[in-house]
Amino acid sequence: GRQVENIKLSDAVGRISGKYVMIYPPGVPILVPGEKILKETVENISQYLYNGYNVLGLSCNKIIVLKDL
């Protein structure tokens, strides 16, 4: 498989998600592996974090992305 790296959420625009990111509950995916990360998606995730939602797939505001080839 492709190598992944852990980067700041704010640096993730235009990168490819390396794992699922979802809000729990209900557990609906915001991002799936292989999906391009859009500016709007980063803004939405930031808003969820700010509002205290439990966002699975992030740690310390960092997100797993595929390494650029």
C-alpha positions in Angstrom: 0.0 0.0 0.0 0.9 3.7 -0.2 2.8 5.3 2.6 0.9 7.6 4.9 1.9 10.6 7.0 0.3 12.5 9.9 -0.1 16.2 9.1 -2.0 19.2 10.6 -5.6 19.3 9.5 -5.0 22.9 8.3 -2.3 21.6 5.9 -4.5 18.8 4.5 -6.4 20.7 1.7 -5.8 19.0 -1.6 -4.2 15.9 -0.1 -5.7 12.4 -0.2 -7.2 10.9 3.0 -5.4 7.9 4.3 -8.2 6.7 6.7 -11.8 7.2 7.6 -12.8 10.4 9.4 -16.2 10.4 11.0 -18.3 12.1 13.6 -19.4 9.8 16.5 -22.2 9.5 17.2 -23.7 8.7 14.6 -20.6 7.4 12.9 -21.2 8.8 9.5 -18.0 9.2 7.5 -16.9 12.7 6.6 -13.9 11.3 4.6 -13.1 7.9 3.3 -9.7 6.6 2.4 -8.6 7.7 -1.1 -10.9 10.8 -1.0 -9.5 14.2 -1.9 -9.7 16.6 1.0 -11.4 19.8 0.1 -11.1 23.2 1.8 -14.8 23.0 2.8 -14.2 19.6 4.4 -11.4 20.9 6.5 -13.6 23.9 7.5 -16.4 21.5 8.5 -14.2 19.3 10.5 -12.7 22.3 12.3 -16.2 23.5 13.1 -17.2 20.1 14.5 -14.0 20.0 16.7 -14.7 23.6 17.9 -18.2 22.6 18.8 -17.0 19.7 20.9 -18.1 16.8 18.6 -16.1 13.6 18.8 -14.3 13.3 15.5 -12.8 9.8 15.0 -9.8 9.5 12.7 -8.0 12.6 13.9 -5.6 12.9 16.8 -4.4 16.3 18.2 -5.9 18.1 15.1 -3.7 15.9 12.8 -5.0 13.8 10.0 -3.6 10.8 8.2 -3.0 11.4 4.5 -1.3 9.5 1.7 2.3 10.6 1.0 2.6 12.5 -2.2 4.3 10.5 -4.9 
